[in-house]
Amino acid sequence: MANWDEAKYIINKILSGVKLEQVTGIPPRNMSNFSLTAGYQEIKIKAGVPDNTVIDGQLICTCAGVRIMRKASSAPIGPEDGTLVLDLKAGNMADLVDTGLVNGVTYYYAFYPYSDHGVYNYNMANVLYATPSSIKYWAFNQNFADKNPATTITYPTGFTNSNFAKMLTNEGTGTATYGGWEDFLKETLKNYPAMVKKTGEIDYLLDPADYTKKKEGSIKSDYNNLNYNGGAFAWLNRIYMLETYSGNKESREVQFADGPVDGFTPVGFYDGENNVLEGIWLPMGYMDASGRTLIAGTTPVAYKTCDQEKALIDGFSSRARFLGGPIMNVLRDLEYMLFKSTDIPLQAGHGRCNVGSQAVVANAVVTNGIVEGWKGTNAKTQMNKYFHSQVLGSYQQWLRDPYTIAIGGIEKMSPNYNYNLAGNGYINTGITLSTNSAWWFASHLIPLADPKLGSQPKQENTGSTTTGICDLGPFGNASGTRVAFRLGACSIDLLDGPAALYLNDEASHGDWDAGIGVILLPPAGYAPQVA
């Protein structure tokens, strides 16, 4: 005998046989549509009732339901052994969360299909097991067929955020609120502002309510010190992602986990040696022509080519990189989840999206709204901030992204912030772009060829500035080498947004609306004490 569980199972089968002989009929077929997903102190169960057994047009067995039993540490040996989770009747689907479980304990779930004559299927193939974990999960579903940005995003059951209220920070849209997301921003993403050394290590924390002061002691900070040997950045803690799409690609589910889980990927958190980083430093202000990234007192760089911008970044720090590549797809999806919408400017703030041509202004302290690190307005003329970053929230310059390029229309992406305009070391996204002659707006997102890259809008014209994805692009060009621009600029109004993707310009292009955001990569294994 292989083990005691098998012995108990066989003995149970023998004893049950006496009972089975007292009824007529045969047991239903095995389960074919059932799954478990472990979460924090809970397990999500999905199951359907097996079909009736029909042979040569003759009904052999009618499946009346499935009895689902749970047992800790070993498998149930019969439909009365363990804790009854659910007696699922024919014609129904189970989509439930078994809560109050203990992290680290393995729970076995036996699914016992039974016939209308009370005959059970005892097959061990119908037993699944899962182990709740201290890892927490958050998720959203996106229904692409629903082009209303206010309803296309929903929160599925079985996740930490299932019953969360959505966030709102655009004070022109409504009353700003964290919804249910305050702990996620502060304890999971650990999104706190700091002055950071060029090594990628923290110097000191800023007062999150007043960047002009250090967090400790109300001492004046270096927020606008042009001689400071570092810059102003906000930490974004590593998070893991899993995207799954329906068979017809008309919907997707995006899950986030705060620790490593099979199938999940730390998108955007790889360095050039493919180390998985503890997090990254997001820019609080645009980089200026002297290579400085500060909160105030500097004017965003403009009229530079891609290589000239790269030289500025390299001159600032060997750990500095363009804000671009897969992390932009992560930030977009985080915003979709936080705001439960695809129209992020409407919910989070429009920034300076409609002040007109050549209207870029200097970096400045953006005061907090009710939500720490966020400030949104509806005027379309004011600096806003997302994640403590006016670069992400102001939409006043396109952000150059040389980690996303198209060569002859074939799109490639760097998964780890390595820079090579020939695409060496980049991953083919599986996307071939056509040349656009007009603004296009998508209503679908599509997965890229490698999980390290995330997803991006489909090149289609099925949405608008107020429906579907709501943002411009991807706007493509099938000739030459094209370098991406992200987010938008202050002269294109509602075309701006976190999903905006413009792949029409060559690396030599430089103009007033072409700027850069700069991230700092910490040393591998380094995590600042920010919370």
Sequence and secondary structure as in RCSB ss.txt:
>XXXX:A:sequence
MANWDEAKYIINKILSGVKLEQVTGIPPRNMSNFSLTAGYQEIKIKAGVPDNTVIDGQLICTCAGVRIMRKASSA
PIGPEDGTLVLDLKAGNMADLVDTGLVNGVTYYYAFYPYSDHGVYNYNMANVLYATPSSIKYWAFNQNFADKNPA
TTITYPTGFTNSNFAKMLTNEGTGTATYGGWEDFLKETLKNYPAMVKKTGEIDYLLDPADYTKKKEGSIKSDYNN
LNYNGGAFAWLNRIYMLETYSGNKESREVQFADGPVDGFTPVGFYDGENNVLEGIWLPMGYMDASGRTLIAGTTP
VAYKTCDQEKALIDGFSSRARFLGGPIMNVLRDLEYMLFKSTDIPLQAGHGRCNVGSQAVVANAVVTNGIVEGWK
GTNAKTQMNKYFHSQVLGSYQQWLRDPYTIAIGGIEKMSPNYNYNLAGNGYINTGITLSTNSAWWFASHLIPLAD
PKLGSQPKQENTGSTTTGICDLGPFGNASGTRVAFRLGACSIDLLDGPAALYLNDEASHGDWDAGIGVILLPPAG
YAPQVA
>XXXX:A:secstr
   HHHHHHHHHHHHHHHHHTTS S       SEEEEEETTEEEEEEE    EEETTEEEE EEEEEEEEEESS 
 SSTTSSEEEEEEETT EEEEEEES  TT  EEEEEEEEETT  B   GGGEEEE   S  EEEEEEETT   TT
TSEE  TTSTTTT    B BTTTS  B TT HHIIIIIS   EEEEETTS EEEEEETTEEEEETTTT B  TT 
TT SEEEEEEEE  EEEEEE TTSSEEEEEEESS  TT B TT B TT  B SEEEEESS BBTTS B SSS  B
  S  HHHHHHHHHHH TTEEES THHHHHHHHHHHHHHTSS HHHHH  TTTTS TT           SSTT B
B SSSSS  BBTTBHHHHH  SEEEEEEEEEETTEEEE SS    TT TT EEEEEE    SS  B S EEE SS
TTT EEE S     SSSTT SBB EE  SSEEEEEES  TTSGGG STT EEE   TT   TTEE  EEE   TT
      
